[in-house]
Amino acid sequence: MSNLLLAGPVRTLECMTEKFVVDFANGIDMARDPWRSQQAKAFYQRLKEEFAGQNRLHYWGIDSATPESMEASLAWLGQLIGTTAKSYLAATLVHERLSQMETAAARVAYYSSEGRDQLSQLNKLLEQRINKLEQQLRSIDLYRQGTVHCEQIFARWRGGHYFAFSPAGRCYVALTELCWGTFGDALRLCSEERAAQLLELARELTIGRLAEDVNASPRTRHYYHEWLATPSAPDLMEHKDALVWLGNSSDSDRQPVSYSVTQSWQSIALGMPRICSAMRLGSAMVDEVFSE
């Protein structure tokens, strides 16, 4: 995976590996395709091949619909949890998915006894890891660490790390980085007062950066296509596909701005303002990303 991150279009994004592991867990033993578009599905498949390699994927058969496939997928998920997914959010979301699978395994005969044991052991190990992570996070000044993380991400944005995306795309990427990292942990584990202060810090920095990216004041309004215009750059389509994948869970009704920014294969959502300022756009995206 490191080769992809070093050479690919999203090499600066730390949330990539965390989201990938959660997506992989969510796809185990699922009859329904979780992808909203072929772009997101294809990008995810490329990531999966980078992690495991096409030959090993074929050998393990993790893409087939069999009990053996489920057991192989759980084995690989255990490796990914141990070596790749480091965040509290990723561990929590994978634990939720495994708990759902455990409930289903108790009701149907599709799961082998070995598969049920494997699932139970993995979920117990993950629960222990979550408890340990939470203890570690609560033992530090999480508010300060969240503030530092926020400042670091916006410094990267200011330094041009996300320039290959549209102005609104840069905003979504930066907020997604915050959500999966220490800033997001702080929002979830700090007091309500501290969490509200962190959220307002992110809102203030978001609005300011968006305004600077289009050389306007925070209240100056622009047509939405100016916010969504992607600069010409190498690997343009890969950047767009990466953004589609990152925003795959965005809903056109509940997150109309995030949906419109990330799901470029669709027309913009009805809730996306056609003319908006950095203040309106940035504030809406902060609310949407951190309410997911």
Secondary structure, 3 states (H helix, E strand, C coil): CHHHHHHCCCCCCCHHHHHHHHHHHHHCCCCCCCCCCHHHHHHHHHHHHHHHCHHHHHHHCCCCCCHHHHHHHHHHHHHHHHHCCCCHHHHHHHHHHHHHHHHHHCCCCCCCHHHHHHHHHHHHHHHHHHHHHHHHHHCCCHHHHHHHHHHHHHHHHHCCCCCCCCHHHHHHHHHHHHHHCHHHHHHHHCCHHHHHHHHHHHHHHHHHHHHHHCCCCCCCEEEHHHHHCCCCCCCHHHHHHHHHHHCCCCCCCCCHHHHHHHCCCCCCCCCCCCEEEHHHHHHHHHHHHCCC
